[in-house]
Amino acid sequence: MKRILGVDGGGTRTRAVLADDEGRILSSATGDSINPRHYDREVLRARLEALVLAVRGGDHGDVDAAFLALGGVSTAADAEEVRTIARGVAALAGAHITVDNDARAALSGGLAGRPGMVLIAGTGSACLGIAADGRRWWCGGWEALADDAGSAYWIAIEAIRNAVRQEDGRLPASALRDLVFHRWELAEPRALAERLSRPDVDRADLASLAPQVLALASTDSQAAHIIERAADHLAQLVAVTAARTFGRDPCDLILTGGLANSGPPFTPLLAARIAEVAPAVRLVSPELPPVLGAVLEAMKSLGVHPDGGCLARLRAQALEIP
């Protein structure tokens, strides 16, 4: 029996599952973020070691393969850096270790290992497509300063820009102005610039403004315009990824991220825009969570190709994962 470790690391929390090569989940655990963009090597090593020890519990058997799917991994150098750190974790000694972006685990889990695409739309935005022959295309994912178009953070920034232009008189007044200026305690409108420069106003804090902009969109034309543009940007990620990876052939797409799966009004709008610009793309519901996608990828790294029985066992146990 091979022992397989799947790790799915997001911006705030990391999940781990230890399974065997027939799809039986042996244990699971959660830990702190191990995003290499946000923490130094020692913090990453300590957090990864704590996570591996937690998922193993009192079981000291060897781990044969580990797949670490982490946000913040964008380049081969990023992956090698994390792989080097992981090799320093005693509990992973001798394991075959693979590192990739967390989108790959989301795609592998969502489509149960089948080729297709995943659109990520949460605080950030990106789309990954992987074809049956291994070809892949990564569109977006450039982080906030460069792009993240259509993301929750992008929506928040566009709302703030719109609001200050309303305050100046460069745009017609609407409720969006009040939404932004009432979010923070300000002695006067011009104090917004200083307030936004404080350390507690980070990317995640700003992105949390997006749900309020979504709620306002039904009654405010300025908010509605921002939301429509966000859906257009995300749909373009899908269209480009589909064309680069699958040409005109049909392919499946899953959505992940708080914005993409926020429900009405945004999710139906996004689905409609995708249908317009990428008619060969089929939007489907995810079959397995990303952490089990990481398990599937770890299996594949050992040459183990999960059969129907293995996938069925993973599906049956998926709801037990915290």
N, C-alpha and C positions, 0 to 999 in steps of 0.2 A: 504494500500500500504506500503510495506517495502522499506526502503531507504538503499541502498547498496553502500559501498565505496570500491573501488579497488585501491591499491597503488602498483606501480612497480618501485622499486628503484635500479638504476644501480650505476656505479662508479662515474659518473659526474652529472647525472640529475635524478629526480624522477618525475613520472607521476601519476596523480590521476584522477579517474573518479567516479562521483556520479551518480548512476542509481537507477531505481526502480526494483522491483522483476519481472517485465514483460519485462525487457530488454530495457526500454526507458532511454536513457542517459539524465540526467538532467543538468550536467555541467562537465567541465574538467579543469585541471590546471597543471602546471609544477612548480617544485621547485628544490632546491639544493639537493645534495646527502645526504642520511641519512643512509649510510653504517656504521654499528656499529663497524666495524674494524678500521675505519678511524677517527671517531669523538667521543668526550666524551658525557656523558649523557645529559648535559645541551644543547649542540649544537644540539643533536638529537631531544630533546624535542622541542626546539624553532623552528627548521626547520619543524618538523612534524606539530606543531601547525599552523605555517604560511601556510603550504600546505593545511591543512584541512580547514582553514578559507578562503583561496583563492578558493577552489573548491566549498565551500558552498555559497560564495558571500554573498548576503543579505538574504539568506534562513537560518532561524534558527531552522528548523525542526530537530528532532532527527535522528541520524544515527543508524540504527538497527544492522548492521553488517559491519565489516571492515576486509579486508584481506590485510596484509602488506607483500608483496613479495620483499625481500631485498637481494642484494648481501652482503656477509659477514655473513650471518646467516647459520651456519653449524651444530650446536648442539642444543639440547633441552635447554641448559642453555642460548645460544645466543638468542633463540626465547623468552624465558621467560624474559630476560633482556629488549628486545624491547617491549614486551607486558606490562611490568611494566611502562616503559616510556610512552607508548601510553595511559595507563589508567590515567596518569596525565594530559592529554590534555582535557581541559574542553569540547571541541566540540565533544569528543568521549565518554562522560560520558554515561554510560548505554549501550554502544554498545558491541556486541559480537565480540571480537577481536581475530583474528588468525594471527600468524606470521610464515613465512617459507622462504626458499631460493627463489630467483627470478626465478630459473629454473622451479619451480612448476607452476608459473603463465605463463611462456613461453610455457610449455607443455599443460596446461589446455586451454590456448587461441589458441595455434596452432592447436590442435586437437578438439577444441570446446567441451572440457570436456571428450572426449573419452580416454580410456587407450592407452598407447603407450610410446614413448620415445622422448626425446629432446637431441640433441648434441649441446653443447655450445662450440664454438671455436672463441674466440676473443682475447683479451689480455690474458685471461686465458682459461682453457679447463676443461670440465666435461661432464658427460652424466647422465641423470636421466631417470629411467623407472618406470612407475606405472601401475600395472595390474588392471583388473576389480575388483578383490577381495581386493584391497587396498595394496597388497604387493608392495614394492618399492625397488629399488636398485640405489645407488648413487655411481658413479665410477669417479675417478678423483676429481677435485675441491680442491686439497690440497694446493693451492697457490704456488707462484713462487719458494720459497726456497725448498719446498719438491718435487714438481712435475710440474704441468701445461704442461705436455708433449704434443707436437704438436701445442701449442698455438702460437700466434703472438710473445709473449715475448720469448717463447722457441726458435722460429726460429731466432729471433734477437740474442739471446745469443749464439746459435750454429754458427751463421754467424761470430760473433766477435771472438769466439774461433778458428774457421777455419782460419780467417784472420791473427791472431797473429801467428798461426802455419805456415802459408805461409811466413810471415815476417821472422820467425826464420829459414825457410828452412826445416821444418818438413813435410810440404805438398807442392806439386807442385804449382807454382804461377798461379793465375787466376785473373779475373776481380773482384772477390769477395773481394780480399784484398784491392783493391782501393776503392771499395764501402764503406767499413767500415772506412778506414783511412782518407778518404776525407769527411766523414760526419761531423767531428768536426775539428776546426782549431787547428792544432797541429804543434808545432815548430819542432818536430821530432817524429818518430813512437813511441818511448818509452814513450812519453808524454801521450799516450792513457790511460795508467793505472791510472794516476792522474786525467785525464779528466773524466773518468767513475766514479770516487769517489765523484764528486761534487753533491750537493743537487739537481741541476736542471736536472740531468740525472736520472729520476725515472723510474719506471716500464712502465708507459704509454709512456714515451719518447722513451725508448728502443724498445718497441713493434712497434712503428711507423716505424722502420727500415724494418719490415717484408714485406710490399708491394714492396719495392725496391728489396729485395731478390727474391720475386716471379717474378718480371719483368725480373730479370737477369737469372732466371732458364732456359730459353729457349736457352741461348747461353753459359752458364757457367756450367760445369759439377759439380763443387763443390756446387754451389747454388742449382742445380737440385737434388743433393743427399740429401741435407737438407730438401727440400720441400717434397721429396718422403718419407723420414723418418717421417716427420710431419704428412702426410696423414696416414701412417701406424699406428702411435701412436693413432690418433683420431679414426681410424677404429677399433682398439683394444678396445677402450672405449665402442664403440657401440656393438661389439661382446660380450664382457663380460656382459654388462648390459642386452642385449637381452637374453643371456643364463640364467642369474640369475633371470630375471623377467618373461620371457615368454617361457623358454625352447626352443623347436624347433618350436613352433607355430608362425604363421605370426604375425607381428606387424608393426605399422606405426611409422615413424621417421620424425621429423622436424629438420631443421638446424637453429641455431641462432648464431649471432655474426658476426663481420666484416670479419673475416678470412673465416669462413665457407661459407659465402654468397658473397665472393669477386669475383666470376665468374671465367672465364678462367684465368690462367691455373689450379687454385687450386680446385675450386668446382667440376669440372668434374673428376679430379684425385681422390679427396676424395670420390665421389660417386662410382667410380669404385672400390676403395679399400674396401669400405663398402660392396659392392655387392659380392666381393670375399670371405670375412671372415664371413659375416652374410647374407647369401642368402635369408633367410626368412624375412628380414627387408625390408619394402617398404618405400622409400623416398618420402614424400609428401610435398606439399606447405602449409604453415601456413594459417589457416582460420581467426584467430583473433589475434590482437596484445597482448602482455603479460599483459598490464594493464586491458584488458577486460577478460583475463584469471583470473586475481585477482578478478574481479567482479563475475565471475562464481563461484570461490572458496568461496567467501563471501556468495553468495546465498546458496551454499551447506551447509555451516556451520549453516544455519538457517533451514535446512531440505527442502529448495526449490530446486527442480530439473528442470533446464531450459528446456522448451519444444521447438519444432521446431519454433514456433512463436517468442519466446523470442530470440533464436539464430539468426533468420532472422532479427529482429530489430537491434540487436547488429551489425551484419554484415553491414547492411545498413548505420549505423552511424559511423562505424570504421574510415572511411577516414576523418571525421570531428575532430578527436582527434589530438591535436598538438603534 
